[in-house]
Amino acid sequence: MRRTCLIAFALLSALGFDAAAVLAQSYPTKPIRLIVPFAPGGAIDVVARLVGGKVSEGLGQTIVVENRPGASGTIGADVVAKAPPDGHTILQNSNGQALAVALYSTLPFDSMNDFVPVTEVVRTQSVVVIHPRLPVTTLKELVAYAKANPGKLDYGVTGLANSSNLNMEMMKRAAGIDIQAIPYKGDAPLNADLIAGQIQLASVPLATAKPLIDTGQLRALAVIGPTRSAILPGVPTAAEALPPGFGLAGWQGWFVPAKTPRAVVARLQTEVAKALKAPDVIAGIGRLGNDPVGSTPEEFGQTFRNDVARFQKVVEDAHIPKLN
């Protein structure tokens, strides 16, 4: 089948047809793998299944979400970087994809050149949450408690190369406190340990924390983002309690391997943008506290490059050591 398609493309090219346009019209020719580089049940996984399910309807082909957790998202990203550039393997990742460039001394792939940004799917917010038995109710009280108990608080993070970890490290330095990072492969196991009291606090995606906050299993102290969240209006922003500049809002986006035909990239972006306008997808994303985007590849590429530069400056200014 593959040989037949290649021969057909060669003949069409020889006759003066645009082979890339033909490829886009025939794409996809088989089920698509949507790689999520974290464990099932996390914020990225939930959005991937919601949006991926709707995009599959537009493409007329199944999209299979495949979880490849580990190494702060780099294992899953590496799978996509080395996949055939035909649009049948997609990475859905957070802005940790940009942060990894700043935090890791070496990576198994070239973040800037081994991927093509397709679209920013959603803008996201995180929230600082604690185990309910911790005797604090505000971020300022948490800082005071941490100062009175140096080295006794552990915070969970889904890998060391993501904005949640960077936010906590920035908070440590801004507030002058000593808390230790405990890495997890996804939001679900992190939240389970936080509820059980194995760790005391975390900065986690609002999407996965909201149900646990509503049931009293976790206590929210601050939302990380420029404004308060519409689904947690009573929770202040971190910037209201800590120095300006703390708190990095996030995103989730789609990437494909480098050299994927432009026409295929454009088709994927068009279908994601269409999916994000569907009422059920809008409602689902809203319940997660996210905002739909659906930007063009050029716009998302600029966002990605801007974040790489911004994170490199933050890591340098905060004197955060590089990871191996």
C-alpha positions in Angstrom: 0.0 0.0 0.0 2.8 2.4 1.0 4.7 1.5 -2.2 1.6 2.2 -4.3 1.1 5.6 -2.7 4.7 6.6 -3.3 4.5 5.6 -7.0 1.2 7.5 -7.3 2.8 10.6 -5.8 5.8 10.3 -8.1 3.6 10.1 -11.2 1.5 13.0 -10.0 4.6 15.1 -9.4 5.9 14.2 -12.9 2.6 15.4 -14.4 2.9 18.7 -12.6 0.6 18.1 -9.7 1.4 19.3 -6.2 2.2 16.0 -4.4 1.9 17.8 -1.0 -1.6 18.9 -1.8 -2.5 15.4 -2.9 -1.1 14.0 0.3 -3.2 16.4 2.4 -6.3 15.3 0.5 -5.6 11.6 1.1 -4.4 12.1 4.7 -4.9 10.3 7.0 -4.5 6.8 5.6 -4.5 5.0 9.0 -5.2 5.5 12.7 -3.3 8.4 14.3 -1.3 8.1 17.5 -1.7 11.1 19.8 1.2 10.8 22.3 0.7 12.1 25.8 4.0 12.1 27.7 2.4 11.7 31.1 0.3 9.1 32.9 -3.4 8.7 32.2 -5.9 10.9 34.0 -3.8 14.0 34.1 -4.6 17.4 32.6 -2.9 16.8 29.3 -4.5 13.4 29.0 -8.0 14.7 29.6 -7.7 17.4 27.0 -6.1 15.1 24.5 -9.0 12.6 24.7 -11.6 15.4 24.6 -10.1 17.2 21.6 -8.7 14.2 19.9 -12.1 12.5 19.9 -13.6 15.4 18.1 -10.7 15.9 15.6 -11.0 12.2 14.7 -14.6 12.9 13.5 -13.4 15.6 11.2 -10.5 13.5 9.8 -12.6 10.4 9.4 -9.9 8.4 11.1 -9.4 7.0 14.6 -7.1 8.9 17.0 -5.6 6.7 19.6 -4.3 8.5 22.8 -1.1 6.7 23.8 0.4 7.6 27.2 4.3 7.5 27.4 5.1 8.9 30.8 8.6 9.4 32.2 11.6 11.7 32.3 9.5 14.8 32.7 7.8 14.3 29.4 10.9 13.7 27.3 10.3 10.0 26.7 7.0 10.7 24.9 8.4 13.6 23.1 11.3 11.5 21.9 8.9 9.0 20.4 7.4 11.7 18.3 10.7 13.3 17.3 11.8 10.0 15.8 8.5 9.0 14.2 7.9 9.1 10.4 7.0 12.7 9.4 3.6 11.7 7.9 1.2 13.2 10.4 0.2 9.9 11.9 2.1 10.5 15.1 1.3 13.7 17.1 2.6 15.0 20.4 0.3 16.8 22.8 2.5 18.5 25.4 2.5 21.4 27.8 4.9 24.4 27.8 7.2 22.0 29.5 8.3 21.3 25.9 9.8 24.8 25.9 11.0 24.7 29.5 13.0 21.5 28.8 15.3 23.5 26.6 16.2 25.8 29.5 16.4 23.1 32.2 18.1 20.2 30.6 21.8 20.2 29.8 21.2 17.5 27.2 18.1 16.0 25.5 17.6 13.0 23.2 16.2 15.4 20.6 16.5 18.9 19.4 13.4 20.7 20.7 13.8 23.6 18.2 14.4 21.6 15.1 13.0 18.1 15.5 9.4 19.2 15.8 6.9 21.3 13.9 4.4 23.3 16.1 0.9 22.6 14.8 -1.4 24.6 17.1 -1.8 25.9 20.7 -4.8 23.9 21.8 -5.6 25.5 25.2 -4.3 28.1 27.6 -4.1 26.6 31.1 -3.8 27.7 34.7 -2.3 25.9 37.7 -3.2 26.1 41.4 -1.2 25.8 44.6 -2.9 23.2 46.7 -2.1 21.6 50.1 -3.1 18.7 52.2 -6.1 19.9 54.3 -4.4 19.1 57.6 -1.6 21.5 56.9 -2.4 24.4 59.3 -2.5 27.2 56.7 -5.2 28.8 54.6 -3.3 31.4 52.5 -0.1 31.5 50.5 1.4 34.0 53.0 0.7 31.6 55.9 2.3 28.8 53.9 5.4 30.8 53.5 5.5 31.6 57.2 4.9 27.9 58.1 7.7 26.8 55.7 10.1 29.3 57.2 9.3 28.0 60.7 9.8 24.4 59.5 12.7 24.5 57.1 13.2 21.3 55.1 10.0 19.6 56.4 7.7 20.2 53.5 7.7 18.2 50.3 6.0 19.4 47.1 4.9 17.1 44.3 5.6 17.8 40.7 4.9 15.9 37.4 8.6 15.8 36.4 11.3 18.3 37.0 11.1 20.1 33.6 7.7 21.8 33.6 6.2 25.1 34.6 4.7 23.8 37.8 8.2 22.8 39.1 9.6 26.1 37.9 6.8 28.0 39.6 7.5 26.3 42.9 11.3 26.9 42.6 10.5 30.6 41.8 8.3 30.7 44.9 11.1 29.2 47.0 13.5 31.9 45.9 11.0 34.7 46.1 9.9 33.8 49.6 13.2 32.4 50.9 11.8 29.0 52.0 13.2 25.5 51.9 10.9 22.9 50.4 11.8 19.7 48.5 10.6 18.5 45.1 9.2 15.0 44.7 8.7 14.0 41.1 5.8 12.0 39.8 4.9 10.5 36.4 1.5 12.2 36.2 -1.2 14.3 38.0 -3.2 11.3 39.2 -0.4 9.6 41.3 0.7 13.0 42.6 -2.8 13.9 43.7 -3.3 10.5 45.4 -0.2 11.0 47.5 -1.1 14.6 48.3 -4.6 13.5 49.5 -2.9 10.7 51.6 -0.5 13.2 53.2 2.6 11.6 51.7 3.5 15.1 50.4 2.2 18.4 51.7 1.7 20.7 48.7 2.0 21.0 44.9 1.3 23.3 42.0 -1.0 21.3 39.8 -3.2 21.9 36.8 -6.5 23.5 37.7 -8.2 20.9 35.5 -7.4 17.9 37.7 -7.4 19.7 41.0 -10.8 21.3 40.8 -12.9 18.2 41.7 -10.6 17.4 44.6 -10.8 21.0 45.9 -14.6 20.9 45.6 -14.8 17.7 47.7 -12.4 19.1 50.4 -9.7 16.5 49.6 -7.3 19.4 48.8 -7.2 23.0 49.9 -6.5 25.7 47.2 -4.3 28.6 48.3 -3.6 30.5 45.0 -4.2 30.3 41.3 -1.1 30.7 39.1 -2.1 33.0 36.2 -2.6 36.7 35.4 -6.2 36.7 36.7 -8.4 34.7 39.1 -10.1 31.7 37.6 -13.7 31.7 36.6 -14.2 28.3 38.2 -12.4 29.2 41.4 -13.3 32.9 41.8 -12.7 32.9 45.5 -9.1 31.8 45.3 -6.6 34.7 44.9 -3.8 34.7 42.4 -0.3 33.9 43.5 0.8 37.4 42.4 -1.6 38.9 45.1 0.6 37.3 47.8 4.1 37.1 46.3 6.4 39.5 44.5 5.6 40.5 40.9 6.8 38.1 38.2 5.9 34.9 40.1 3.6 32.5 38.4 3.9 31.3 34.8 0.6 30.5 33.0 0.7 27.5 30.7 -0.5 26.0 27.5 -1.0 22.7 25.8 -0.2 22.3 22.1 0.2 19.8 19.3 3.6 19.0 17.6 4.5 16.7 14.8 7.9 15.5 13.6 10.1 17.8 11.6 9.6 17.5 7.8 5.9 16.7 8.1 4.4 18.2 4.9 3.0 21.7 5.4 -0.3 20.7 3.9 -0.7 17.9 6.6 0.2 20.4 9.4 -2.4 22.8 8.0 -5.0 20.1 7.9 -4.4 19.2 11.5 -4.6 22.8 12.7 -7.8 23.4 10.8 -9.4 20.3 12.4 -8.3 21.3 15.9 -9.6 24.8 15.4 -12.9 23.4 14.2 -13.1 21.0 17.1 -12.5 23.8 19.6 -15.6 25.5 18.4 -17.9 22.5 19.1 -20.3 23.2 22.0 -19.4 20.0 23.8 -15.7 20.6 23.6 -16.1 24.3 24.7 -18.1 23.1 27.7 -15.6 20.4 28.6 -12.6 22.7 28.3 -14.5 25.3 30.4 -15.1 22.8 33.2 -11.4 22.2 33.3 -10.6 25.9 33.7 -8.9 26.1 30.3 -9.4 28.5 27.4 -9.6 27.2 23.8 -7.1 28.7 21.4 -6.5 26.8 18.1 -3.8 29.2 16.8 -2.1 28.8 13.4 1.2 26.9 13.1 3.0 30.3 12.6 1.4 31.8 15.7 2.1 28.8 17.9 5.7 28.6 16.6 6.2 32.1 17.7 4.6 31.4 21.1 6.9 28.4 21.5 10.1 30.3 20.6 9.1 33.2 22.9 8.6 30.8 25.8 11.9 29.1 25.2 13.7 32.5 25.5 11.6 33.5 28.5 12.2 30.3 30.4 15.9 30.4 29.7 16.0 33.9 31.2 14.0 32.8 34.3 16.2 29.8 34.9 19.3 31.9 34.5 18.1 34.7 36.7 16.9 32.3 39.4 20.2 30.4 39.3 18.4 27.1 38.8 20.9 24.4 38.0 20.7 22.5 34.8 19.4 18.9 34.9 21.3 16.0 33.3 
